[in-house]
Amino acid sequence: MARAVKLLSLQKKVQMSISISSLSNITADPGNIERVNDGLSTESNLSTLTFTATDLHNFLRTRRSIRRFKPDPVPDSVIQNILATATFAPSAHNRQPWRFVVITTQEVKEHLAEAMAIDFERDLARDGLPPEKIQAQIKRSKERITSAPVAILLCLDMSEMDSYPDEKRGQAERMMAIQSVAAAGLQLLLATHAEGLGGVWACWVLFAQETIRKALNLSESWEPQAMFFVGYPEIIPEARERKPLDDLAIFP
Ligand SMILES: Cc1cc2nc3c(=O)[nH]c(=O)nc-3n(C[C@H](O)[C@H](O)[C@H](O)COP(=O)(O)O)c2cc1C
């Protein structure tokens, strides 16, 4: 069981060659893009690429949360690329407190789905939901885990963050680490998009952190924060509406 779970210690396993080959597929005008090389090493920089700012804005704005996937497997090399790009997110003190658990086998997905269902059922029963609604929700949540070709659990590890004697700074430090992990989560979704794959962020692992840790035999310090379902999109939904910028930003 533990062997079936691929725990990737990214500092050891990242491939530093980042494929950009599918980026051109999702830009408005791929003809604008001259692919100078097929890989982007850590030494190279964006000046070697000829994407325009508009291309990149367009790329960022065309990411969608994808919830339905084709059954096709995702090659390991693509998953490695996605994770490697996620690790280029900024992090507080560059401590990189993100950890990843990549789940591709049906056995592990089912084991996890069953374990999480127990917590979910208990919470919904406490909420007073009727049994048939509880069962319907549990069925849906199990299907989401078992039907995605890849499930990536994103964890927070506080062990290399600073510690403080007072609670206020301790909480601030924890917040910084959580923000850093969230940045890696977004970067993971964007890398997924760059590969022509789809992904969605699922936050409900926060309701079952301990259960997940036990089910996957994770180290004590790995705190589940989010799950990402990844695969080739079956349906690409329309963009969801965004609030007008005028309601969100001030320029005093
Ligand atoms: C922190 C966070 C938690 C989310 N949790 C869920 C979730 O549990 N289930 C889900 O279907 N989508 C979840 N999403 C995806 C959002 O619903 C989605 O990003 C939002 O509706 C905007 O749609 P878009 O991503 O297609 O632009 C989450 C997104 C974030 C950032």
The ligand as a MOL file (V3000), in Angstrom:
LIG
                    3D

  0  0  0     0  0            999 V3000
M  V30 BEGIN CTAB
M  V30 COUNTS 31 33 0 0 0
M  V30 BEGIN ATOM
M  V30 1 C -8.9560 27.5470 -2.3150 0
M  V30 2 C -9.8650 26.9830 -3.3920 0
M  V30 3 C -10.7030 25.9520 -3.0960 0
M  V30 4 C -11.5250 25.3850 -4.0780 0
M  V30 5 N -12.2830 24.3020 -3.7590 0
M  V30 6 C -13.0260 23.7050 -4.7090 0
M  V30 7 C -13.7400 22.5110 -4.4130 0
M  V30 8 O -13.6790 21.9840 -3.3020 0
M  V30 9 N -14.4710 21.9570 -5.3900 0
M  V30 10 C -14.5260 22.4840 -6.6620 0
M  V30 11 O -15.2140 21.9290 -7.5140 0
M  V30 12 N -13.8430 23.6120 -6.9840 0
M  V30 13 C -13.0900 24.2300 -6.0430 0
M  V30 14 N -12.3430 25.3350 -6.3520 0
M  V30 15 C -12.3990 25.8920 -7.7240 0
M  V30 16 C -13.2920 27.1320 -7.7800 0
M  V30 17 O -14.6390 26.7540 -7.6980 0
M  V30 18 C -13.0070 27.8770 -9.1010 0
M  V30 19 O -11.6610 28.2710 -9.1330 0
M  V30 20 C -13.8850 29.1190 -9.2650 0
M  V30 21 O -15.2460 28.7680 -9.3490 0
M  V30 22 C -13.5240 29.9200 -10.5200 0
M  V30 23 O -13.6030 29.1040 -11.6720 0
M  V30 24 P -12.3210 28.9020 -12.6290 0
M  V30 25 O -11.2500 28.2510 -11.8000 0
M  V30 26 O -12.7840 28.0080 -13.7520 0
M  V30 27 O -11.8850 30.2400 -13.1330 0
M  V30 28 C -11.5240 25.9230 -5.3980 0
M  V30 29 C -10.6480 26.9750 -5.6980 0
M  V30 30 C -9.8190 27.4890 -4.7180 0
M  V30 31 C -8.8400 28.5930 -5.0830 0
M  V30 END ATOM
M  V30 BEGIN BOND
M  V30 1 1 1 2
M  V30 2 1 2 3
M  V30 3 2 2 30
M  V30 4 2 3 4
M  V30 5 1 4 5
M  V30 6 1 4 28
M  V30 7 2 5 6
M  V30 8 1 6 7
M  V30 9 1 6 13
M  V30 10 2 7 8
M  V30 11 1 7 9
M  V30 12 1 9 10
M  V30 13 2 10 11
M  V30 14 1 10 12
M  V30 15 2 12 13
M  V30 16 1 13 14
M  V30 17 1 14 15
M  V30 18 1 14 28
M  V30 19 1 15 16
M  V30 20 1 16 17
M  V30 21 1 16 18
M  V30 22 1 18 19
M  V30 23 1 18 20
M  V30 24 1 20 21
M  V30 25 1 20 22
M  V30 26 1 22 23
M  V30 27 1 23 24
M  V30 28 2 24 25
M  V30 29 1 24 26
M  V30 30 1 24 27
M  V30 31 2 28 29
M  V30 32 1 29 30
M  V30 33 1 30 31
M  V30 END BOND
M  V30 END CTAB
M  END
